[in-house]
């Protein structure tokens, strides 16, 4: 089995668990605090991971303006996308919120065509349309009231979160590729760089606005550490896989997270889903098959 597939499977499992921990932490603190935990408590583990890989370095890394530009852009979009995803939990439950954010895969395909001139075959476009139908099925059937904006708010948050994660994935891959051809080390350098930048950004923002979220994180430090550890393992998997393989293909295989997500949703949070919602899950899964065929 190719290394990038193994990394993707590990990343998908860790992301599902980390998101569940973030949901718990957000309920005990705030969306911003839960987002900070993902980076602050992952930071030391990211640098330890990089330090473990440095002895394998065979040539100098090719740092450039492109690397820093992609890293900074990806850092900002991932923070925004994560905050939006955590706020989704106030609109719907864990599984539905995460599924809206998973429009990322479809948006990567669209952005690849519109911005990066990477056209899709007919099967790919069919997959995009089926996935869009799946997102509509996951919108609250009774709760959508465009005057009140509740259903539109949920859908809008999910799509914006997905867009942010899509841009992050595309820019992470470009940052890693710009460093040279030591793919695993490149991914570790990109990971440590981004988590450092993101921790600094969020700490400055919180200290200027209010230090209360920091106190809440350390009050719930056990849960915060679990968020950090699962986050860095998942991110290391994603970054390595996306440096080795096309981001759209990686995220397509990574949709196996749905199985972990549904399991956690039912067993951990005791959530129930309607036939309409399961139809939405099935439609998005079918869209993944079409996109995978196109790869």
Long-range contacts (C-beta under 8 A, 24 or more apart in sequence): 2-244, 2-245, 3-240, 3-244, 4-240, 4-241, 4-244, 4-245, 4-250, 5-241, 5-253, 7-236, 7-237, 7-238, 7-240, 7-241, 7-244, 8-237, 8-238, 8-241, 8-250, 8-253, 8-254, 9-237, 9-253, 9-256, 10-233, 10-234, 10-237, 11-233, 11-234, 11-235, 11-236, 11-237, 11-238, 11-241, 11-254, 12-234, 12-237, 12-253, 12-254, 12-255, 12-256, 12-257, 12-260, 13-234, 13-257, 13-260, 14-230, 14-231, 14-233, 14-234, 14-237, 15-230, 15-234, 15-238, 15-254, 15-257, 16-98, 16-257, 16-260, 16-261, 16-264, 17-230, 17-260, 17-264, 18-227, 18-230, 18-231, 18-234, 19-85, 19-94, 19-98, 19-261, 20-94, 20-264, 20-268, 20-269, 21-223, 21-226, 21-227, 21-230, 22-86, 22-227, 23-86, 23-89, 23-94, 23-269, 24-223, 25-217, 25-220, 25-223, 25-224, 25-227, 26-86, 26-89, 27-89, 28-216, 28-220, 28-223, 29-213, 29-216, 29-217, 29-220, 30-213, 30-216, 31-83, 31-86, 31-87, 31-90, 32-83, 32-202, 32-206, 32-213, 33-213, 33-214, 33-216, 33-217, 34-86, 34-227, 35-79, 35-82, 35-83, 35-86, 35-202, 36-199, 36-202, 36-203, 36-206, 36-213, 36-214, 36-217, 37-217, 37-223, 37-224, 37-227, 37-228, 38-82, 38-227, 38-228, 38-231, 39-79, 39-195, 39-198, 39-199, 39-202, 39-228, 39-231, 40-199, 40-202, 40-203, 40-217, 40-224, 40-228, 41-217, 41-224, 41-225, 41-227, 41-228, 41-229, 41-231, 42-195, 42-227, 42-228, 42-229, 42-231, 42-232, 42-235, 43-195, 43-196, 43-199, 43-228, 45-228, 45-229, 45-232, 46-188, 46-191, 46-192, 46-195, 46-196, 46-232, 46-235, 46-236, 47-192, 49-188, 49-191, 49-192, 49-232, 49-236, 50-188, 50-189, 50-191, 50-192, 53-184, 53-185, 53-188, 54-185, 56-182, 56-184, 56-185, 57-182, 57-185, 58-182, 59-180, 59-182, 60-180, 61-179, 61-180, 61-182, 61-185, 61-186, 61-189, 62-178, 62-179, 62-180, 63-179, 64-178, 66-174, 66-175, 66-178, 67-175, 67-178, 67-179, 67-190, 70-171, 70-172, 70-174, 70-175, 70-178, 71-171, 71-175, 71-190, 71-193, 71-194, 71-197, 72-197, 73-167, 73-171, 74-167, 74-168, 74-171, 74-172, 74-175, 74-194, 75-194, 75-197, 75-198, 75-201, 76-201, 77-164, 77-165, 77-167, 77-168, 77-171, 78-164, 78-165, 78-168, 78-194, 78-198, 79-198, 79-201, 79-202, 80-160, 80-164, 81-160, 81-161, 81-162, 81-163, 81-164, 81-165, 81-168, 82-161, 82-164, 84-157, 84-158, 84-160, 84-161, 84-164, 85-157, 85-161, 85-165, 87-157, 88-154, 88-157, 88-158, 88-161, 91-150, 91-153, 91-154, 91-157, 92-140, 92-154, 93-265, 93-269, 93-271, 94-261, 94-264, 94-265, 94-269, 94-271, 95-261, 95-262, 95-265, 95-271, 95-273, 95-277, 96-138, 96-154, 96-277, 97-158, 98-257, 98-261, 99-135, 99-138, 99-158, 99-258, 99-261, 99-280, 99-281, 99-284, 100-135, 100-138, 100-154, 100-155, 100-157, 100-158, 100-159, 100-161, 100-162, 101-158, 101-161, 101-162, 101-165, 102-162, 102-255, 102-257, 102-258, 102-284, 103-131, 103-135, 103-158, 103-159, 103-162, 103-163, 104-161, 104-162, 104-163, 104-165, 104-166, 104-169, 104-251, 105-131, 105-166, 105-248, 105-251, 105-252, 105-254, 105-255, 105-287, 105-288, 105-291, 106-131, 106-132, 106-162, 106-287, 106-291, 107-162, 107-163, 107-166, 108-166, 108-169, 108-170, 108-247, 108-248, 108-251, 109-248, 109-291, 111-166, 111-167, 111-170, 112-170, 112-248, 116-170, 118-248, 120-294, 121-294, 123-290, 123-291, 123-293, 123-294, 124-290, 124-291, 124-293, 124-294, 126-290, 127-286, 127-287, 127-288, 127-289, 127-290, 127-291, 127-293, 127-294, 128-287, 128-291, 129-287, 130-283, 130-284, 130-286, 130-287, 130-290, 131-283, 131-284, 131-287, 131-288, 133-283, 134-279, 134-280, 134-281, 134-282, 134-283, 134-284, 134-286, 134-287, 135-159, 135-280, 135-284, 136-280, 137-276, 137-277, 137-279, 137-280, 137-283, 138-277, 138-280, 138-281, 141-274, 141-276, 169-238, 169-242, 169-247, 169-250, 169-251, 170-247, 172-238, 172-239, 172-242, 172-243, 172-247, 173-242, 173-243, 173-246, 173-247, 176-239, 176-242, 176-243, 177-243, 183-240, 183-243, 183-244, 184-240, 184-243, 186-243, 187-236, 187-239, 187-240, 187-242, 187-243, 188-236, 188-239, 188-240, 190-239, 190-243, 191-232, 191-235, 191-236, 191-239, 195-232, 195-235, 246-295, 248-291, 248-295, 249-292, 249-295, 252-288, 252-291, 252-292, 252-295, 253-292, 255-284, 255-285, 255-288, 258-284, 258-285
